[in-house]
Amino acid sequence: MHVFTTLLVIAATFVTQGGAVQEGGKDLLVIEGAKDPAQIPEWLAWEFSFTLVQQWQGKDSGFTHDLREVLAANEYAMLEREAVAQRTRQANRDSQGTKLFEKYPWATTPPDVLVKVNDEAYAIDLAYRREILAARDRLLQAFSIESQAALTTWVAENKAALTSYVQKSDLKRWRAPE
């Protein structure tokens, strides 16, 4: 899990469908992509998919083999470039988050200020999610119709691997920007 994500009060983690779970007195929703993939936000599915491609860049794997076979070579190369760029997007988001939390340490920051810090952290994360979706849009615009269908199907299938734990009160934020 990403350092910045673990620091966020809003807990933007992998999610799946499920019921509420009592943990530390907080109501959490367990969202399992394997049970209800429609509950997984697009930004999260694409983040996960870019990460898979980046981890297997230049190699053939069971995770990416079928996709590599169906996309044109130049399209798969574009996908790999966006996947590598994903690492930079994450690093930028993590860096911004780290600076924010260094400026406002949880142990010494008053609760009223922490609410504002949480909003700033959410704004950082939301901008990151929008960058992921912009990368998705760039790829889809550049791909043939057949390749668009193959890529979006592959990303949708990846939702089954995702599970998230989200506080009920943060569900709307977690899903954004959809």
C-alpha positions as a printed Julia matrix, in Angstrom:
178×3 Matrix{Float64}:
   0.0     0.0     0.0
   1.23    3.51   -0.72
   2.65    5.55    2.14
   0.42    8.53    1.46
  -2.69    6.39    1.23
  -2.05    4.92    4.66
  -1.72    8.4     6.08
  -5.03    9.59    4.72
  -7.86    9.79    7.18
 -10.23    9.1     4.32
  -8.67    5.65    3.82
  -8.6     5.35    0.04
  -7.78    1.65   -0.12
  -8.87   -1.19   -2.37
 -12.62   -1.79   -1.93
 -15.23   -4.47   -2.52
 -18.91   -5.01   -1.86
 -19.93   -6.12    1.55
 -21.47   -5.13    4.8
 -20.35   -2.9     7.61
 -17.5    -4.12    9.8
 -16.94   -2.85   13.31
 -13.3    -1.85   13.72
 -12.21    0.51   16.45
 -15.81    1.66   16.83
 -15.93    2.83   13.23
 -18.3     1.46   10.63
 -16.34    0.21    7.65
 -17.65   -1.06    4.38
 -15.78   -3.94    2.84
 -16.01   -3.63   -0.91
 -14.9    -6.7    -2.83
 -14.42   -6.4    -6.56
 -14.75  -10.18   -6.92
 -18.31   -9.99   -5.55
 -19.44   -6.66   -6.98
 -16.99   -5.12   -9.45
 -19.36   -2.21  -10.16
 -18.56   -0.88   -6.68
 -14.88   -0.38   -7.55
 -14.27    3.17   -8.82
 -12.72    3.61  -12.24
  -9.74    5.52  -10.87
  -8.84    2.59   -8.61
  -9.24   -0.04  -11.34
  -7.01    1.97  -13.68
  -4.46    2.66  -10.94
  -4.21   -1.08  -10.25
  -4.04   -1.9   -13.97
  -1.31    0.64  -14.67
   0.64   -0.79  -11.73
   0.34   -4.32  -13.15
   1.6    -3.24  -16.56
   4.44   -1.27  -14.98
   5.51   -4.22  -12.83
   5.63   -6.49  -15.87
   7.05   -3.93  -18.29
   9.06   -5.59  -21.03
   8.12   -9.09  -19.82
   5.42  -11.52  -20.77
   3.2   -12.5   -17.86
  -0.12  -14.15  -17.22
  -1.39  -10.78  -16.04
  -0.69   -8.96  -19.29
  -0.15  -11.68  -21.93
  -3.63  -11.63  -23.48
  -3.65   -7.85  -23.57
  -0.23   -7.79  -25.22
  -1.51  -10.24  -27.84
  -4.6    -8.23  -28.77
  -3.16   -4.68  -28.79
  -1.05   -3.4   -31.64
   2.63   -3.14  -30.71
   2.55    0.67  -30.71
  -0.59    0.66  -28.54
   0.98   -1.65  -25.99
   4.07    0.57  -25.97
   1.82    3.58  -25.22
   0.2     1.61  -22.4
   3.6     0.76  -20.95
   4.63    4.44  -21.1
   1.5     5.46  -19.19
   2.17    2.67  -16.7
   5.69    3.98  -16.1
   4.25    7.49  -15.77
   1.93    6.08  -13.09
   4.96    5.62  -10.85
   5.69    9.35  -11.21
   2.06   10.28  -10.5
   2.17    8.2    -7.32
   5.51    9.64   -6.25
   4.23   13.2    -6.72
   1.07   12.48   -4.72
   3.08   10.77   -1.97
   5.55   13.65   -1.82
   2.78   16.24   -1.48
   1.11   14.14    1.21
   4.33   13.65    3.14
   4.98   17.4     3.15
   1.45   18.02    4.39
   1.78   15.53    7.23
   5.24   16.79    8.18
   3.75   20.27    8.44
   0.84   19.03   10.56
   1.88   16.08   12.77
  -1.18   14.14   13.95
  -0.07   13.96   17.58
   0.33   17.72   18.04
  -2.18   19.21   15.61
  -5.51   20.37   17.09
  -8.59   18.44   15.9
 -10.13   21.47   14.16
  -6.96   21.89   12.09
  -6.86   18.15   11.31
 -10.24   18.48    9.61
  -8.7    21.09    7.3
  -5.61   18.91    6.78
  -7.87   15.99    5.86
  -9.55   18.17    3.24
  -6.15   19.19    1.84
  -5.07   15.52    1.74
  -8.27   14.65   -0.07
  -7.65   17.43   -2.62
  -4.18   16.01   -3.29
  -5.6    12.52   -3.72
  -8.45   13.74   -5.92
  -6.0    15.52   -8.24
  -4.01   12.27   -8.45
  -7.12   10.3    -9.34
  -7.98   12.8   -12.05
  -4.48   12.34  -13.49
  -5.09    8.58  -13.66
  -8.37    9.12  -15.49
  -6.71   11.6   -17.87
  -4.09    8.94  -18.66
  -6.92    6.48  -19.34
  -8.58    8.98  -21.68
  -5.33    9.64  -23.58
  -4.9     5.93  -24.19
  -8.45    5.3   -25.24
  -8.38    8.23  -27.67
  -5.2     6.91  -29.28
  -6.33    3.26  -29.55
  -8.38    1.59  -32.25
 -11.96    0.69  -31.33
 -11.01   -2.98  -30.97
  -8.08   -2.12  -28.7
 -10.24    0.23  -26.64
 -12.66   -2.62  -26.03
  -9.87   -5.05  -25.14
  -8.22   -2.63  -22.73
 -11.41   -1.57  -20.97
 -12.46   -5.23  -20.64
  -9.06   -6.12  -19.16
  -9.26   -3.24  -16.66
 -12.82   -4.24  -15.7
 -11.66   -7.81  -15.12
  -8.89   -6.51  -12.83
 -11.55   -5.15  -10.48
 -12.02   -8.7    -9.17
  -8.57   -8.51   -7.53
  -9.43   -5.39   -5.51
 -10.77   -5.19   -1.98
 -11.16   -1.93   -0.05
 -12.15   -0.91    3.43
 -13.94    2.42    3.47
 -15.66    4.26    6.29
 -19.31    4.8     5.44
 -18.88    8.53    5.95
 -16.05    8.59    3.37
 -17.71    6.48    0.68
 -18.7     9.42   -1.53
 -15.18   10.86   -1.38
 -13.64    7.47   -2.02
 -15.65    7.01   -5.19
 -14.87   10.46   -6.55
 -14.39   11.62   -9.23
 -17.06    9.53  -10.91
